[in-house]
Amino acid sequence: MSDDRLIVALDVPNALEALKLTDAIGDAVSFYKIGLGMLTGGGLALANELKQEHGKRIFLDMKLFDIGQTVENAVRGLAQFDLDFLTVHGDPHVVRAAKEGAAGKDLKILAVTILTSLDRTDLDDSMIRAGEVPDLVVERAARAFEAGADGVIASPNEAARIRALPEAEGRLIVTPGVRPYGTADDDQKRIATPASAIAAGADHIVVGRPVWRAPSPRDAALSIQQELRSPQAQRPNRG
């Protein structure tokens, strides 16, 4: 049985390519992420097909951001697709609106803290206030939890500190920026291995290119899941 702590990102050009990939992986993966780049390539239809016809769990990574009413309306529409996770930006007004839109559904609202592709130089360019990136991530996570987020998106480097927050009790931590040992970093700047991300407190890891670029995506996924079951992936007893 596949380990749904592994979420494979279907960051391929279109739904047809994604279906070929999921067919090749087969029952080795039960949870897939469909991102914004796939939206015009049949992403919502793909999400529905994978969920309804193949029994997969679906993480729709839209990173919604707008005025509250617009976010609420968008989430209410997306919630009709019976998806599992949806991302919004972690600003409290966005999170509150998204939770209103998801009311009565099982859809989990995950708040983006700071993208794992960004570092302090990028934040300076965007005129984001001063402070170390990990500190800002933890603060944004706490505020998102207070606003009602079911979980947060954060790099593996901040997962342990977020897990230690009182507000994180019973909430999810999903970590992109995960790279198995020996694979390329690509455009990620705050990364970790699958085992270390889980050990740090992540509930799910998101891996894309190291799976779908591999000679055998199925074998790559199985290798990651084997690592997730290793002693190195066990969370320490933090008492």
C-alpha positions as CSV (number, residue, x, y, z in Angstrom):
1,M,0.0,0.0,0.0
2,S,1.3,3.5,-0.9
3,D,2.2,5.9,1.9
4,D,0.1,9.1,1.5
5,R,2.7,11.2,3.3
6,L,4.3,11.4,-0.2
7,I,2.5,13.8,-2.5
8,V,3.8,13.8,-6.0
9,A,3.5,17.1,-7.9
10,L,2.1,16.8,-11.4
11,D,4.1,19.7,-12.7
12,V,3.9,18.5,-16.3
13,P,2.5,20.5,-19.3
14,N,-1.0,19.2,-19.5
15,A,-3.5,16.7,-18.2
16,L,-2.7,14.1,-20.8
17,E,0.9,14.0,-19.8
18,A,-0.2,13.8,-16.1
19,L,-2.4,10.8,-16.8
20,K,0.4,9.0,-18.6
21,L,2.6,9.7,-15.5
22,T,0.0,8.5,-13.0
23,D,-0.6,5.4,-15.1
24,A,3.1,4.7,-15.1
25,I,3.3,5.1,-11.3
26,G,0.2,3.1,-10.7
27,D,-0.6,2.1,-7.1
28,A,2.7,3.3,-5.8
29,V,1.3,6.8,-5.2
30,S,-2.1,7.7,-3.7
31,F,-1.8,11.5,-3.4
32,Y,-1.1,14.0,-6.1
33,K,-0.6,17.8,-6.3
34,I,-2.1,19.8,-9.2
35,G,-0.7,23.3,-9.4
36,L,-1.6,26.6,-11.0
37,G,0.5,25.8,-14.1
38,M,-1.8,23.0,-14.9
39,L,-5.0,25.0,-14.6
40,T,-5.2,25.9,-18.3
41,G,-4.1,22.4,-19.3
42,G,-7.1,20.7,-17.9
43,G,-6.1,20.7,-14.2
44,L,-9.6,20.7,-12.7
45,A,-10.8,17.9,-15.0
46,L,-7.7,16.0,-14.2
47,A,-8.3,16.5,-10.4
48,N,-11.8,15.2,-10.8
49,E,-10.8,12.2,-12.9
50,L,-8.0,11.1,-10.5
51,K,-10.3,11.5,-7.5
52,Q,-13.5,10.0,-8.8
53,E,-12.2,7.3,-11.2
54,H,-8.9,6.4,-9.7
55,G,-9.5,7.0,-6.0
56,K,-6.5,9.3,-5.5
57,R,-6.3,12.1,-3.0
58,I,-5.9,15.5,-4.5
59,F,-4.0,18.6,-3.4
60,L,-5.0,21.6,-5.5
61,D,-2.2,24.2,-5.2
62,M,-3.7,27.4,-6.3
63,K,-2.2,29.8,-3.7
64,L,-5.4,32.0,-3.8
65,F,-5.0,35.6,-2.9
66,D,-7.7,38.4,-3.3
67,I,-10.3,40.3,-1.3
68,G,-12.2,38.1,1.1
69,Q,-15.4,37.8,-0.8
70,T,-13.6,36.7,-4.0
71,V,-11.6,34.1,-2.1
72,E,-14.7,32.8,-0.4
73,N,-16.6,32.5,-3.6
74,A,-13.6,30.8,-5.4
75,V,-13.1,28.3,-2.6
76,R,-16.9,27.5,-2.5
77,G,-16.7,26.6,-6.2
78,L,-13.6,24.5,-5.9
79,A,-15.0,22.7,-2.8
80,Q,-17.6,21.1,-5.1
81,F,-14.9,19.0,-6.6
82,D,-14.5,16.9,-3.5
83,L,-10.8,17.7,-3.2
84,D,-8.6,17.1,-0.2
85,F,-6.2,20.1,0.2
86,L,-6.3,23.6,-1.2
87,T,-3.7,26.3,-0.8
88,V,-4.3,30.0,-0.1
89,H,-1.9,32.7,0.9
90,G,-1.4,32.9,4.6
91,D,-2.7,36.4,5.2
92,P,-5.4,36.0,8.0
93,H,-8.2,37.7,6.0
94,V,-7.6,35.2,3.1
95,V,-7.5,32.2,5.4
96,R,-10.8,33.3,7.2
97,A,-12.5,33.8,3.8
98,A,-11.3,30.4,2.5
99,K,-12.6,28.6,5.6
100,E,-16.0,30.2,5.0
101,G,-16.0,29.0,1.4
102,A,-15.1,25.5,2.5
103,A,-17.7,25.3,5.2
104,G,-19.5,22.0,5.3
105,K,-16.9,20.2,3.1
106,D,-13.9,18.0,4.0
107,L,-11.5,20.3,2.0
108,K,-8.5,21.3,4.1
109,I,-7.3,24.9,3.7
110,L,-3.5,25.1,3.8
111,A,-1.9,28.5,4.2
112,V,1.3,29.4,2.3
113,T,3.8,31.0,4.7
114,I,6.8,32.0,2.5
115,L,7.5,30.2,-0.8
116,T,10.4,27.7,-0.5
117,S,11.9,29.2,-3.6
118,L,12.5,32.6,-1.8
119,D,15.3,33.8,0.4
120,R,15.9,37.0,2.2
121,T,17.2,38.8,-0.9
122,D,13.9,37.9,-2.7
123,L,11.9,39.3,0.3
124,D,14.0,42.5,0.2
125,D,13.2,42.9,-3.5
126,S,9.5,42.5,-2.6
127,M,9.7,45.0,0.2
128,I,8.8,42.4,2.8
129,R,9.6,43.6,6.3
130,A,13.0,42.9,7.8
131,G,13.6,39.7,9.7
132,E,15.1,36.3,9.3
133,V,13.1,34.0,6.9
134,P,12.6,31.3,9.5
135,D,11.2,33.8,12.0
136,L,8.8,35.3,9.5
137,V,7.6,31.8,8.4
138,V,6.9,30.8,12.0
139,E,5.1,34.0,12.7
140,R,3.0,33.7,9.5
141,A,2.1,30.1,10.4
142,A,0.9,31.1,13.9
143,R,-1.3,33.8,12.5
144,A,-2.7,31.5,9.8
145,F,-3.5,28.9,12.5
146,E,-5.2,31.6,14.6
147,A,-7.3,32.5,11.5
148,G,-8.5,28.9,11.2
149,A,-6.1,27.3,8.7
150,D,-6.1,23.5,8.8
151,G,-2.4,23.5,8.0
152,V,0.4,25.4,6.5
153,I,2.9,25.1,3.7
154,A,6.5,25.6,4.9
155,S,9.9,24.5,4.1
156,P,11.4,21.5,5.9
157,N,13.8,24.0,7.6
158,E,11.0,25.6,9.6
159,A,8.8,22.5,10.2
160,A,10.2,21.7,13.7
161,R,9.6,25.3,14.9
162,I,6.1,25.3,13.5
163,R,5.3,21.9,15.0
164,A,6.3,23.3,18.4
165,L,3.8,26.1,18.2
166,P,0.8,25.7,20.6
167,E,-1.4,26.7,17.7
168,A,-0.1,23.8,15.6
169,E,-1.8,21.2,17.7
170,G,-3.9,19.0,15.4
171,R,-2.9,21.0,12.3
172,L,-1.0,19.9,9.2
173,I,2.4,20.8,8.0
174,V,3.1,20.1,4.3
175,T,6.6,20.7,3.0
176,P,7.6,21.3,-0.6
177,G,11.3,21.8,-1.3
178,V,12.0,18.1,-0.6
179,R,14.8,16.5,-2.6
180,P,16.0,12.9,-2.2
181,Y,19.7,12.7,-1.7
182,G,21.7,13.1,-4.9
183,T,19.0,14.9,-6.9
184,A,19.2,18.5,-8.2
185,D,17.9,21.4,-6.1
186,D,16.3,23.0,-9.2
187,D,14.7,26.3,-8.2
188,Q,14.3,25.4,-4.5
189,K,16.5,27.3,-1.9
190,R,15.3,25.9,1.4
191,I,15.3,22.1,1.0
192,A,15.8,18.8,3.0
193,T,15.6,15.1,2.3
194,P,12.3,13.2,2.7
195,A,13.3,11.6,6.0
196,S,14.6,14.7,7.6
197,A,11.4,16.7,6.6
198,I,9.2,14.1,8.3
199,A,11.5,13.9,11.3
200,A,11.3,17.6,11.7
201,G,7.5,17.5,12.0
202,A,6.0,17.5,8.5
203,D,2.9,15.4,7.9
204,H,3.3,15.3,4.1
205,I,6.1,16.0,1.7
206,V,5.7,17.2,-1.9
207,V,8.1,15.9,-4.5
208,G,7.9,16.6,-8.2
209,R,10.8,16.6,-10.6
210,P,12.8,13.9,-8.8
211,V,9.9,11.6,-9.4
212,W,8.7,12.5,-12.9
213,R,12.2,13.1,-14.3
214,A,13.4,9.7,-13.1
215,P,14.0,6.9,-15.6
216,S,11.3,5.0,-13.7
217,P,8.9,7.4,-11.8
218,R,7.3,4.4,-10.1
219,D,10.7,3.2,-8.7
220,A,11.6,6.8,-7.7
221,A,8.3,7.1,-5.7
222,L,8.8,3.7,-4.1
223,S,12.3,4.6,-3.0
224,I,11.1,7.8,-1.4
225,Q,8.4,5.9,0.5
226,Q,11.0,3.4,1.7
227,E,13.0,6.3,3.1
228,L,9.8,7.6,4.8
229,R,9.6,4.3,6.7
230,S,13.3,4.4,7.7
231,P,14.5,5.1,11.3
232,Q,15.8,8.4,10.1
233,A,12.2,9.6,9.4
234,Q,11.0,9.0,13.0
235,R,10.1,12.1,14.9
236,P,12.0,12.4,18.2
237,N,10.2,12.5,21.4
238,R,10.0,16.1,22.2
239,G,8.4,15.6,25.5
